[in-house]
């Protein structure tokens, strides 16, 4: 008997900016598969992540919690066994769950109990063979900028993960709904792509780059640190930046092809119309803007925070296909899936379902969006770049500015929080000057107007909203019935 609940597919890229989608107006982007999804669903032009770092962002949208609510603020703060992980709750609700990934951001003791194809498919193959990439013609050894031989590029984990996802769609049981999470690594640095993808990007169509400012005053100290310590890119010519950007958008085009393979498999299986398909990414990337590469977890320019989000709901939900201008957050993804599938929401969550917008019942969703990142001087965890402990980078390597920020006692890694409306952005900083930007007159966020008296009313309003946001979301009650007469262990009455 066929399942009555919709199938769910989450296709999540890593570090893809919103302008990586051609239907968002970038003339250089090549994403025909994502563009076609808009014929059956909704693309959100103003979707924002909650932290510009891979692991914390994913922990946030898989639980519906903001990063500060549970301490998801860096690469060593991962999902815990008791966390309400969406994929595991789908499994418990009767879904056939598959997590296809070449990488992992959960510690071994989480115990998802979820069938994982890609670990077996990859068979221990490294995601990035630097020697092969250099011999293939990459023009820079630390960033791996430039085209590679297609045969080398097809050895990356995304190909194994996508093949495993397609196999899962084809072999999933007929009597249970499918819940598939495809986790892709591209276009995350080091910037690398096969020549066939690189050649798809016309460099003459690249949009203007946001150049590094001549004066860093008023801007986050993290910017200046990145500029001063990344020797590889500091003196690049504009043609070199174009090479990097062409490579980056080529990687976005390859991600779109992986999405197309998933869509084709759903149609081949005959379940496309009954599938809720979510295509998005964890955060954006500087990709040359401001003279920088990669991302910083405690800075909040739109090139980092605004992300692609395309949702193709089941046909039965009667979507109104279009590009929506509603402001949304990635934590809204889990709430939307819960409403579509009937998966019980057994925990306090802060996401809001996107279905009313997708059905055309309203055009607005949120008045403002939030993000947080960085840490305090006392937090030893800030020194950990992932779960492997303290890593060492050469001064010419892309990760070197991050290591400097993580280990020094200055303000560069300091904790910060952002609130953004349609017209203004305010950033509160723990160890340095706050920021305030008028997004109409300064869309590139280059002029900090925190001390401008003409913006004082906006500043007061944003501070009040940020206070209320933290007041509402600063903690959560863990739900569950306590037996009569019991008392939480380890607590005195």
C-alpha positions as CSV (number, residue, x, y, z in Angstrom):
1,X,0.0,0.0,0.0
2,X,1.5,3.4,-1.0
3,X,2.3,5.8,1.9
4,X,-0.2,8.6,2.5
5,X,2.4,11.1,3.8
6,X,4.6,13.0,1.4
7,X,8.2,12.0,0.7
8,X,10.8,14.5,1.8
9,X,14.1,15.3,0.2
10,X,16.6,17.8,1.6
11,X,19.4,18.7,-0.8
12,X,21.8,20.9,1.1
13,X,24.9,22.5,-0.4
14,X,27.8,24.0,1.5
15,X,28.7,27.7,1.3
16,X,26.6,28.6,-1.7
17,X,25.5,32.2,-1.9
18,X,22.0,33.3,-2.9
19,X,23.4,34.7,-6.2
20,X,24.6,31.3,-7.1
21,X,21.1,30.8,-8.5
22,X,20.6,32.3,-12.0
23,X,17.0,33.1,-11.4
24,X,18.1,35.5,-8.6
25,X,19.5,37.7,-11.3
26,X,23.2,36.7,-11.6
27,X,23.9,36.6,-15.3
28,X,27.0,34.4,-14.8
29,X,25.2,31.7,-12.8
30,X,24.1,28.5,-14.5
31,X,21.5,26.6,-12.5
32,X,18.8,25.3,-14.9
33,X,17.6,22.6,-12.5
34,X,16.9,24.9,-9.6
35,X,15.4,27.4,-12.0
36,X,12.9,24.7,-13.2
37,X,11.9,23.9,-9.7
38,X,10.3,27.3,-9.4
39,X,7.8,26.1,-12.0
40,X,6.4,23.8,-9.3
41,X,7.4,25.6,-6.1
42,X,8.7,28.7,-4.5
43,X,12.2,30.3,-4.4
44,X,12.7,32.6,-1.5
45,X,14.8,35.6,-2.6
46,X,15.4,36.7,1.0
47,X,16.3,33.6,3.0
48,X,18.9,33.9,5.7
49,X,21.0,31.5,7.7
50,X,21.4,31.8,11.5
51,X,25.2,31.5,11.6
52,X,27.9,31.6,8.9
53,X,29.6,28.4,9.8
54,X,28.8,24.9,8.5
55,X,28.2,22.8,11.6
56,X,26.3,25.3,13.7
57,X,24.0,26.2,10.9
58,X,23.1,22.6,10.2
59,X,22.5,21.9,13.9
60,X,20.2,24.9,13.9
61,X,18.0,24.1,10.9
62,X,17.8,20.4,11.9
63,X,16.4,21.2,15.3
64,X,14.5,24.5,14.8
65,X,16.7,26.1,17.5
66,X,18.8,29.2,17.2
67,X,22.5,28.6,17.6
68,X,22.7,30.4,21.0
69,X,19.7,28.4,22.4
70,X,21.7,25.2,22.6
71,X,25.3,26.5,22.2
72,X,25.7,25.7,18.5
73,X,28.2,28.4,17.9
74,X,31.3,26.7,16.6
75,X,32.7,23.6,14.9
76,X,33.1,21.7,18.2
77,X,29.5,22.2,19.4
78,X,27.6,19.5,17.6
79,X,24.3,17.6,17.9
80,X,23.8,15.7,21.1
81,X,21.8,12.4,21.6
82,X,18.9,14.2,23.3
83,X,18.5,16.9,20.7
84,X,15.3,16.8,18.6
85,X,17.1,16.0,15.3
86,X,14.6,16.2,12.5
87,X,15.9,13.2,10.6
88,X,15.7,10.9,13.6
89,X,12.2,12.1,14.5
90,X,11.2,11.3,10.9
91,X,12.6,7.8,11.4
92,X,10.6,7.4,14.6
93,X,7.5,8.6,12.8
94,X,7.8,5.8,10.3
95,X,9.8,7.3,7.5
96,X,12.4,5.3,5.6
97,X,15.3,7.6,6.4
98,X,18.6,8.0,4.4
99,X,21.4,10.4,5.1
100,X,23.7,10.4,2.1
101,X,26.9,12.4,2.8
102,X,30.6,12.3,2.3
103,X,31.1,14.2,5.5
104,X,29.7,14.1,9.0
105,X,28.9,16.7,11.6
106,X,27.5,14.5,14.3
107,X,29.6,12.8,17.0
108,X,29.6,9.0,17.1
109,X,27.4,8.8,20.2
110,X,24.4,10.6,18.7
111,X,23.2,7.3,17.3
112,X,20.8,8.4,14.6
113,X,20.1,4.8,13.6
114,X,19.7,6.0,10.0
115,X,20.7,4.1,7.0
116,X,23.8,5.8,5.5
117,X,24.8,4.9,2.0
118,X,27.7,7.1,1.3
119,X,30.1,5.9,4.0
120,X,30.2,2.5,2.2
121,X,30.2,4.0,-1.3
122,X,33.1,6.3,-0.6
123,X,35.1,3.4,0.8
124,X,37.5,5.7,2.6
125,X,38.4,7.8,-0.4
126,X,39.7,11.3,0.5
127,X,37.4,14.2,-0.4
128,X,40.3,16.3,-1.8
129,X,43.5,14.9,-3.3
130,X,45.7,18.0,-3.3
131,X,48.5,16.3,-5.2
132,X,46.1,15.2,-8.0
133,X,44.5,18.7,-8.1
134,X,47.9,20.4,-8.4
135,X,49.0,18.1,-11.2
136,X,45.7,18.7,-12.9
137,X,46.4,22.4,-13.4
138,X,45.0,24.2,-10.3
139,X,46.6,27.6,-10.4
140,X,47.0,28.0,-6.6
141,X,48.0,25.3,-4.2
142,X,46.3,26.7,-1.1
143,X,43.0,27.8,-2.7
144,X,43.0,25.3,-5.5
145,X,41.7,27.9,-7.9
146,X,41.1,27.0,-11.5
147,X,39.8,24.1,-13.6
148,X,40.8,20.5,-12.9
149,X,40.6,17.4,-15.0
150,X,37.1,16.1,-14.9
151,X,38.3,12.7,-13.9
152,X,40.0,14.2,-10.8
153,X,37.0,16.3,-9.9
154,X,34.7,13.3,-10.1
155,X,36.6,11.7,-7.3
156,X,35.1,14.1,-4.8
157,X,32.6,12.9,-2.3
158,X,29.7,14.7,-3.8
159,X,29.6,12.3,-6.7
160,X,29.4,9.3,-4.3
161,X,26.8,11.0,-2.1
162,X,24.6,11.8,-5.1
163,X,24.9,8.3,-6.6
164,X,23.9,6.9,-3.2
165,X,21.0,9.2,-2.9
166,X,19.7,8.2,-6.4
167,X,20.1,4.5,-5.4
168,X,18.1,5.2,-2.3
169,X,15.3,6.8,-4.2
170,X,15.2,3.8,-6.6
171,X,15.3,1.1,-3.9
172,X,13.2,2.7,-1.1
173,X,10.3,0.5,0.0
174,X,6.9,1.1,-1.6
175,X,5.0,1.0,1.7
176,X,6.9,3.7,3.6
177,X,7.5,7.4,2.8
178,X,11.1,8.3,2.1
179,X,13.0,11.0,4.0
180,X,16.3,11.7,2.2
181,X,19.0,14.1,3.3
182,X,21.6,14.7,0.6
183,X,24.6,16.6,2.1
184,X,26.9,18.1,-0.6
185,X,30.3,19.6,0.1
186,X,30.5,22.1,-2.9
187,X,31.1,25.0,-3.4
188,X,33.0,25.1,-0.1
189,X,36.7,26.1,-0.4
190,X,39.2,25.1,-1.5
191,X,37.7,26.4,-4.7
192,X,37.9,23.6,-7.2
193,X,35.9,22.3,-10.2
194,X,36.2,20.2,-13.3
195,X,36.9,22.0,-16.6
196,X,33.5,21.1,-18.1
197,X,31.9,23.0,-15.2
198,X,34.4,25.8,-15.3
199,X,33.8,26.3,-19.0
200,X,30.0,26.8,-18.4
201,X,30.7,30.1,-16.6
202,X,31.2,33.1,-18.9
203,X,33.6,35.4,-17.2
204,X,32.4,38.4,-19.1
205,X,29.0,38.0,-17.3
206,X,30.4,38.1,-13.8
207,X,28.7,40.8,-11.7
208,X,30.8,43.6,-10.2
209,X,32.9,42.5,-7.2
210,X,32.7,44.4,-3.9
211,X,36.3,45.6,-3.7
212,X,38.2,45.8,-0.4
213,X,37.7,49.2,1.2
214,X,40.6,51.6,1.4
215,X,39.7,52.4,5.0
216,X,38.7,49.5,7.3
217,X,37.7,51.8,10.2
218,X,34.2,51.2,11.6
219,X,34.1,47.7,10.0
220,X,34.7,44.4,12.0
221,X,38.3,43.8,13.1
222,X,37.9,40.3,11.6
223,X,37.9,41.9,8.1
224,X,41.1,43.8,8.7
225,X,42.8,40.7,10.2
226,X,41.7,38.5,7.2
227,X,43.0,41.1,4.8
228,X,46.4,41.6,6.5
229,X,47.1,37.9,7.2
230,X,46.0,36.2,3.9
231,X,49.1,36.7,1.9
232,X,47.8,34.6,-1.0
233,X,45.1,36.9,-2.1
234,X,46.0,40.3,-0.8
235,X,47.8,41.5,-3.9
236,X,45.6,39.7,-6.5
237,X,44.7,41.4,-9.7
238,X,41.1,41.6,-10.8
239,X,41.7,38.9,-13.4
240,X,42.8,36.5,-10.6
241,X,39.7,37.4,-8.6
242,X,37.6,36.6,-11.8
243,X,39.3,33.3,-12.0
244,X,38.3,32.4,-8.4
245,X,34.8,33.6,-9.0
246,X,34.4,31.7,-12.2
247,X,35.6,28.6,-10.3
248,X,33.2,29.3,-7.5
249,X,30.1,29.7,-9.7
250,X,31.2,26.7,-11.7
251,X,31.0,24.7,-8.5
252,X,27.5,26.1,-7.9
253,X,26.6,24.8,-11.4
254,X,27.9,21.4,-10.5
255,X,25.7,21.4,-7.3
256,X,22.8,22.2,-9.6
257,X,23.6,19.1,-11.7
258,X,23.5,17.0,-8.5
259,X,20.1,18.4,-7.8
260,X,19.0,17.6,-11.3
261,X,20.0,14.0,-10.8
262,X,17.9,13.7,-7.7
263,X,14.9,15.3,-9.5
264,X,15.3,12.9,-12.4
265,X,15.3,9.9,-10.0
266,X,12.2,11.1,-8.3
267,X,10.4,11.4,-11.6
268,X,11.7,8.0,-12.8
269,X,10.4,6.4,-9.6
270,X,7.0,8.2,-10.2
271,X,7.1,10.0,-6.8
272,X,8.1,13.6,-7.8
273,X,4.6,15.0,-7.4
274,X,4.2,13.5,-3.9
275,X,7.7,14.7,-2.7
276,X,8.5,17.8,-0.7
277,X,11.9,18.9,-2.1
278,X,14.0,21.4,-0.2
279,X,17.1,22.8,-1.9
280,X,19.2,25.2,0.1
281,X,22.6,25.8,1.7
282,X,24.0,26.3,5.2
283,X,25.6,29.8,4.5
284,X,27.2,31.9,1.9
285,X,30.8,32.8,1.0
286,X,32.8,36.0,0.4
287,X,34.1,34.5,-2.9
288,X,36.2,37.6,-3.6
289,X,33.9,40.3,-2.2
290,X,35.7,42.7,0.2
291,X,39.0,41.1,-1.0
292,X,38.3,38.0,1.0
293,X,37.5,34.3,0.6
294,X,35.7,31.7,2.7
295,X,33.5,33.0,5.5
296,X,33.8,34.3,9.1
297,X,31.4,33.0,11.7
298,X,31.1,36.4,13.5
299,X,30.6,38.7,10.6
300,X,27.3,39.2,8.9
301,X,27.4,40.7,5.4
302,X,24.6,39.6,3.1
303,X,27.0,37.7,0.9
304,X,27.5,35.3,3.9
305,X,24.0,35.4,5.4
306,X,21.6,35.3,2.4
307,X,21.3,31.8,0.9
308,X,19.3,29.9,-1.7
309,X,16.1,28.3,-0.6
310,X,13.9,26.7,-3.2
311,X,11.0,24.6,-1.9
312,X,8.9,22.3,-4.2
313,X,6.1,21.0,-2.0
314,X,3.8,18.1,-2.8
315,X,1.3,19.0,-5.5
316,X,-1.5,18.3,-3.1
317,X,-0.5,21.3,-1.0
318,X,-1.5,23.6,-3.9
319,X,1.6,25.9,-4.1
320,X,1.6,29.1,-6.1
321,X,4.9,28.9,-8.0
322,X,6.9,32.1,-8.0
323,X,9.9,33.9,-6.6
324,X,8.9,35.2,-3.2
325,X,10.2,38.3,-1.5
326,X,9.2,37.2,2.0
327,X,12.0,37.3,4.6
328,X,12.6,33.8,6.0
329,X,15.1,32.0,8.1
330,X,16.6,28.5,7.7
331,X,15.1,27.4,11.0
332,X,11.7,27.7,9.1
333,X,12.6,24.6,7.1
334,X,12.1,22.1,9.9
335,X,8.7,23.7,10.9
336,X,7.6,23.5,7.3
337,X,8.5,19.8,7.1
338,X,6.7,19.1,10.4
339,X,3.5,20.7,9.0
340,X,3.8,18.8,5.7
341,X,4.5,15.4,7.2
342,X,2.6,15.5,10.6
343,X,5.9,14.7,12.4
344,X,5.1,15.6,16.0
345,X,6.7,18.7,17.3
346,X,7.7,17.5,20.8
347,X,10.0,20.4,21.7
348,X,10.0,24.2,21.8
349,X,10.9,25.4,18.4
350,X,11.3,28.9,16.8
351,X,10.8,28.0,13.2
352,X,7.6,29.1,11.3
353,X,6.1,27.0,8.6
354,X,6.4,28.5,5.1
355,X,3.3,26.8,3.7
356,X,1.0,29.9,4.0
357,X,3.5,31.8,1.9
358,X,3.9,28.9,-0.6
359,X,0.1,28.6,-1.0
360,X,-0.1,32.4,-1.7
361,X,-2.2,33.0,1.5
362,X,0.2,35.8,2.4
363,X,3.3,37.5,1.0
364,X,5.1,38.4,4.3
365,X,6.6,36.0,6.7
366,X,9.1,37.7,9.1
367,X,9.7,41.4,9.8
368,X,13.4,40.7,10.7
369,X,15.9,37.9,10.8
370,X,18.6,37.1,13.3
371,X,22.1,35.5,13.4
372,X,24.9,35.0,15.9
373,X,28.5,33.8,16.0
374,X,31.9,34.1,17.7
375,X,32.7,33.5,21.3
376,X,34.2,34.8,24.5
377,X,37.9,34.9,25.5
378,X,37.2,32.3,28.1
379,X,35.8,29.7,25.7
380,X,38.6,27.2,24.9
381,X,36.3,25.6,22.3
382,X,37.0,28.6,20.0
383,X,40.5,27.3,19.4
384,X,39.1,24.1,17.8
385,X,38.7,24.1,14.1
386,X,36.4,21.1,13.9
387,X,36.6,17.9,15.9
388,X,40.2,17.1,15.2
389,X,41.6,19.5,17.8
390,X,43.9,22.4,17.1
391,X,45.0,22.4,13.5
392,X,48.1,24.2,12.1
393,X,48.0,26.2,8.9
394,X,50.8,27.7,6.9
395,X,50.8,31.5,6.5
396,X,49.9,31.2,2.8
397,X,47.0,28.8,3.4
398,X,43.4,29.9,3.2
399,X,42.7,28.8,6.8
400,X,45.5,30.8,8.3
401,X,43.4,34.0,9.1
402,X,40.9,31.8,10.9
403,X,43.6,30.2,13.1
404,X,45.0,33.6,14.0
405,X,41.5,34.8,15.0
406,X,40.8,31.7,17.0
407,X,44.0,31.8,19.1
408,X,44.6,35.5,19.8
409,X,43.1,37.4,22.7
410,X,41.9,40.4,20.6
411,X,38.4,41.2,19.5
412,X,38.6,39.4,16.2
413,X,36.7,36.3,17.3
414,X,34.4,38.1,19.7
415,X,30.8,37.1,20.1
416,X,28.4,39.1,18.0
417,X,24.7,39.1,17.0
418,X,22.8,40.5,14.1
419,X,19.3,41.7,13.4
420,X,18.3,42.6,9.9
421,X,15.2,44.2,8.6
422,X,14.5,45.1,5.0
423,X,16.1,48.5,5.4
424,X,18.7,48.3,8.2
425,X,21.1,45.9,9.8
426,X,22.4,46.2,13.3
427,X,25.3,44.1,14.8
428,X,25.9,44.0,18.5
429,X,29.6,43.2,19.4
430,X,31.0,42.0,22.7
431,X,34.5,43.3,22.4
432,X,34.4,46.1,19.8
433,X,32.3,48.8,18.2
434,X,28.7,47.9,17.2
435,X,27.6,48.2,13.5
436,X,24.6,49.9,11.9
437,X,24.0,49.9,8.1
438,X,21.4,51.7,6.0
439,X,20.8,49.0,3.4
440,X,19.1,51.3,1.0
441,X,21.9,53.8,0.7
442,X,24.7,51.4,1.4
443,X,23.7,47.9,0.2
444,X,27.3,46.7,0.3
445,X,27.6,47.5,4.0
446,X,30.7,49.5,3.8
447,X,29.7,52.5,6.0
448,X,29.1,51.9,9.6
449,X,26.7,54.5,10.9
450,X,26.5,53.4,14.5
451,X,27.2,57.0,15.7
452,X,25.0,58.8,13.1
453,X,22.3,60.7,15.1
454,X,19.9,60.7,12.1
455,X,19.7,56.9,12.5
456,X,19.2,57.0,16.3
457,X,15.5,56.0,16.1
458,X,16.3,53.0,14.0
459,X,19.1,52.0,16.3
460,X,16.9,52.2,19.4
461,X,14.2,50.1,17.6
462,X,16.7,47.4,16.5
463,X,18.2,47.2,20.0
464,X,14.8,46.7,21.5
465,X,13.9,44.0,19.0
466,X,17.2,42.2,19.6
467,X,16.6,42.3,23.4
468,X,13.2,40.8,23.0
469,X,14.6,38.1,20.6
470,X,17.2,37.0,23.2
471,X,14.6,37.1,25.9
472,X,12.3,34.8,24.0
473,X,14.9,32.4,22.6
474,X,17.6,32.3,25.2
475,X,16.6,29.0,26.6
476,X,14.1,26.2,26.1
477,X,12.2,23.9,28.5
478,X,12.9,20.2,27.8
479,X,9.4,18.7,27.4
480,X,8.5,15.4,29.0
481,X,6.3,14.3,31.9
482,X,8.0,14.0,35.3
483,X,6.6,11.3,37.6
484,X,4.9,12.5,40.7
485,X,7.3,13.1,43.5
486,X,10.3,12.9,41.3
487,X,12.9,15.6,41.1
488,X,15.5,16.3,38.4
489,X,18.6,14.3,39.2
490,X,21.6,16.3,40.5
491,X,19.3,19.1,41.8
492,X,18.5,20.0,45.4
493,X,15.0,20.9,46.3
